[in-house]
Amino acid sequence: MKVLVIGSGGREHALAWGLNRSGSVSEVVVSPGNAGMEPATRVVPGSLLVPDVLRLAGDERPDLTVIGPEAPLVAGLADELRGNGFAVFGPNAAAAQLEGSKRYAKQFMVRHGIPTAAYQTFSEPEAALSYLESAALPVVVKDSALAAGKGVTIAHNHEQARAAVVEIFSSAPAEVVVETFLEGQELSLLVLTDGSDYRTLPPVQDYKQAFDGDRGPMTGGMGTVASAQLLDAEVLRNLVTSVVEPTLAGIRSDGMDFRGVLFIGLMLTSQGPKVLEYNVRFGDPETQTLIPLLDCDLGSLLAAVAQRRLGGFDLAWEVGASACVVMAAPGYPGRYSTGIPIDIPGDLGPEVTVFHAGTASVGGRLLSAGGRVLGVTAQASDIDAAVVRAYRAVAQISFPGAHYRTDIGGRLLQG
Ligand code: GLY
């Protein structure tokens, strides 16, 4: 197969890396891509806009197109590509509303009896501010629209809650979702589905705040650990029956075309699992830890999803664990500098892979070109060993001023 991957981040680098190792795949093309993907992958500069990607697909004639980010899914890229006869990994625009509108997702959960936090929605800032004056703290304030993982504020005082509302409505028209704060352990469960059958991926923990100890502003994700060892079999079974299956049944009964990966953000509370959010694509940096754990052909797997053949697919995972530490530009997620020279030694040790996100190659030099720059990923027999390997590799990379958390993997679940 010739596979076209749409996107330019660490997630897409991990997908391209996995596809390049697949016996079923003869060529991988990524657009817009980034410098670190070459030369293993052909990078075609471009945009994420639907007409541009349609034109590219027309030129390249891929056997399979894998859509990485959420914005083109919400804009209907999967619908348009399928309408033009292409095989696509990614849900249609109606299904992508599960991520594109937090209000829609909450209504879906209530309609289908899926456990989640109590909520209110507001389309006028005054009404939201007035409600928040007497809301119990902490309280969660979310931008209903896409916000690149940064639209959620956990407000510990009324001042923070007010500031979050003002920020969301600064790009009017907007909508805000206010939710009860949930206590517990946070976990991501990604589920591949072709609309009929499904397969769960190993659970992942994402470290979303900028600084150690889960302090500081939200980011797209500063690191992840993934392993079946994160959850015992009974907790996973409960999650599947109380969340995964009702969600997939709801998607079917609402008539959505979901051929892709559903990313379920969860809080494991003392009253059982509750859904924090749905995403309709692979996570970033969840994917950087998951793809190296896959013990089968990624190309065949994604094609089986796209062609509704997942039921017959024999999905296998390595028994070990995987960790990813994100090295970000100084200042991220606020204003950050670019153009910082980066040196990555050729040999960082066994089972270590550096996935590139915001990098560029200028005159043969590798330079930082974004907020999240590298995802340094390692596998080992258990989570602690994978984390040690990843940090050992981070220490060998020259990236002056790089910002990274030093506690990825330090918040492990209790079985
Ligand atoms: N790491 C969180 C996300 O991909 O949304």
Boltz pocket constraint, residues with backbone or C-beta under 6 A from the ligand:
constraints:
  - pocket:
      binder: B
      contacts: [[A, 149], [A, 206], [A, 220], [A, 221], [A, 279], [A, 282], [A, 283], [A, 284], [A, 285], [A, 286]]
      max_distance: 6.0
